[in-house]
Amino acid sequence: MRISTRAQRIEPFYVMEVAKAASALARQMAHTDRPMIFLNIGEPDFTAPPLVQEAAARAVRAGATQYTQATGLDHLRERISAWYRQRFNVDVPARRIVVTAGASAALQLACLALIESGDEILMPDPSYPCNRHFVSAADGKAVLVPTTAEERFQLTAAKVEAAWTNKTRGVLLASPSNPTGTSIAPDELRRIHEVVSQRGGITLIDEIYLGLSYDDAFGQTALAIDDNVISINSFSKYFNMTGWRLGWLVVPEVLVPVVERLAQNLFICASTVSQYAALACFEDESIAEYERRRAEFKARRDWFIPQLNALGLNVPVVPDGAFYAWADCTGFAEKLGISGSWDFAFETMKRAHVAVTPGRDFGTAETAKFVRFSTASSMAHLQESIERLRAMAENQAQ
């Protein structure tokens, strides 16, 4: 059977390949005193809070399970708009918000609406692999621009300007970022957007971790800069609704009918039950719970990263958001007699029963040196994983 070149361009999602190997090994040790600890998947260990679960159940009982309009429930779009006003003091009219089947659908819709065959989109290296594949699926080309710790592993206006060619269509950024948990300083983001706008380009920004910001200097939406910024967001991370597959897209008003037309044909609509459930995310009781959980994620970060550094798993930039630690494993790997984060990930999986994500997924700019730890797991799991990693290092030294 002939496979399309488009499909062949999409590389495996190595995060999930490692996860499959970890799950297979975990089954073998499930009933031992050292079951696998999964620090490889970026999924909150919290579930949707009670009001959200109750709202979903009410929708099912009431039979509110039929299609909605492609742009989503009007009431939900209004709630999201109000959240921008209350949380970020930014006016984002509900008419510019399109509810989508997760942030993945939002990215796909944005790319299909704006990218022509051969267009190039600048992205930081490292960055979330699926983002570049959305560009590729729209017959565009993701151009990864190497970044450094001094740049917080983010693009700068100077680098965007230097990398821009006559094929460049725009930039796709993420703030806070996966895998680094770092954000772009608002002033730098404004300068990037100015460079892009001067060249008639587009600024797309993945803000799915924005609700999980821990530093006021960074926790601001790019939508405050300009109505032409296109923002992708999700109910998965801050709102703890990963499997509900619900997100949203904020676009300039002129793009709404274009995105709506694409959504009608590709998705019809996002899950109706999930949309009704998400209305309860914005109740005071739910927001209070989300803020308690955000404080818990911050506490995990504040404990875990110094522990990694003490083990020689150096985190060069303390993440200001999300729930990741991007750690250089070079020194630790050398103690184990191996090199590179790919081998390191499988070694820790086998010897410490701790699953982590190697840097291979996230680009080529020294990513072979790095592993991504997810701190979305419980504090008890994080503490146990540190003990196991420490023991592995000590046993190797003996």
Secondary structure, 3 states (H helix, E strand, C coil): CCCCHHHHHCCCCHHHHHHHHHHHHHHHCCCCCCCCEECCCCCCCCCCCHHHHHHHHHHHHCCCCCCCCCCCCHHHHHHHHHHHHHHHCCCCCHHHEEEECHHHHHHHHHHHHHCCCCCEEEEEECCCHHHHHHHHHCCCEEEEEECCHHHCCCCCHHHHHHHCCCCEEEEEEECCCCCCCCCCCHHHHHHHHHHHHHCCCEEEEECCCHHHECCCCCCCCHHHCCCCCEEEEECCCCCCCHHHCCEEEECCHHHHHHHHHHHHHHCCCCCHHHHHHHHHHHCHHHHHHHHHHHHHHHHHHHHHHHHHHHCCCECCCCCCECCEEEEECHHHHHHCCCCCHHHHHHHHHHHCCEECEEHHHHCCCCHHHEEEEECCCCHHHHHHHHHHHHHHHHHHHC
